[in-house]
């Protein structure tokens, strides 16, 4: 009986030839992910207060709380809309954070905003396309 495959951070099977690399670097990746998450959370809390999305300093935005996704997206949209001209500090800080890496927990909210994909394709339309693609894949014997 073969041993169960080792999974990486994303839940993907790790090639047995790469196990040593995974064991060496995975703690560093997780540490970096934690640092990026903290940095983004601090930024979003500061920016949301500055932009007037939150009035109470004790009402903290959490990246892991789905209830805060709408506020997070709104803050990111507003900073991008104001840009370098009208919010230079917030814009510069966001640019630096993005260049250092968007944490995994924030990607489903942040990347659609950054890429303006919300303007091109609604979530409902995307979901329909996924179902259509899956049906095509299944009909081909996939």
N, C-alpha and C positions, 0 to 999 in steps of 0.2 A: 504494500500500500504506500503510495507516494505521500510525502508530507504536504500539508496545506500550503498553498503559495503565500509568500510574504507580500503584504500590501504596502504601498507607499502612502504618503500623506493624503493623496487624493483617492485612495481606495483601489488603485490599479495594481495589478500583479507586477511584482518586481522580478526582473530577470535574475536568476540565481548568480550569474556572473557579476552582478552589480550590488550584491548584498552588502559587501564591505563598504562601498561608497555610500549606500543608503544609510547604513548605521553611523558612518562618520558625519555625513552632511545633514541628515534629517533633523537632528537637534538644532543645528544652526538655522535651518529654514524655519522651523517652528518658532525659534527665538526672534528671528527677523519678522515673521508674520505677526507675532505678539507686539513687537515694537511699532510696526506700521499701523496696527489697529489702534494702539494707544494714541499715536500721533494724529491719526485721522479723527478719532473721537474727541480729542482735545480741540482740534481745529474746528470741527463741526459745532461743538458747544460754544466756542468763542464766536464763530461767524454767525450762528443763529441768534445769539444775543445782540451782536453788533447790527445785524440786518433787521432786527425786530420780530423774528419768528418765535422767540421765547422772551417772556418778560421776567420769569422767575429763574434766578441763577441756580436754584436748588433742583429745578426740573431738568435733569441731565439726559442728553441724548445717548442712547446705548446702541451700538452697532448690531448687537444680537437681538434687539427687540423689534419685531416686525411692525409694531405700532409706530415706530419712529422712521420708517422708510420714506413716508411721504414728506416729512419735514426734512430729512436728509436730502432727498431729491430736490426739494424746493430751494434749499440753501445752495446746493451745487449749481442749480439752474440760475439762481440770482447772481451768484458770484461770476459765473460765465457771462451773463447778460451785462453786468456792470463793467466787466473786463478791467484791463489795466488802467483805463482812463478814469473810471469812477470808483473803483475799489482796488487801487494798486497793491496795497499790502495783502489783502485777502487773496487777490488773484495770484500774486507772486508766491505766496505760501502754498496755495493749492497746486500751482504748477510744480513746485518743488516736491510736494507730497506725491503727486502722480508720477513724477520722474523717478522717485524712490520706490514706487510700487504700490498699487492699490491692493489692500488686503482682500483675501478671498471672500470674507463675509460681506464686504461692501460692493463687490463687483456687480452683482445682479442689479443693484440700484444705481451705481455710479456710471458704469460704461454706457448704458442707454442714454444717460444725460450727456456724457462727454461726446458721444457720437451723434447726438441729436436723432437717434433712431426712433424716439417716441413720435417725432414729427412725420416720419415716413411709414411707420407700420405700427398699428395698435397691437396691444398684447393679445386681444381676441383674434385678430387676423393672423398673428404669429402662431397662436395655438392651433388654429385651423390648418395652417400650412404644415405644422409638425404632424398632425393627424393624417393629412393627405400624404405626406412623405412616408410616414410609417405604413400606411395602407399600400402604397406603391412598393415599398421594400418587402412587405409581407407577401404581396402577390407575385413577387419575383422569386419567392422561396427563401428569403433572407432570414 
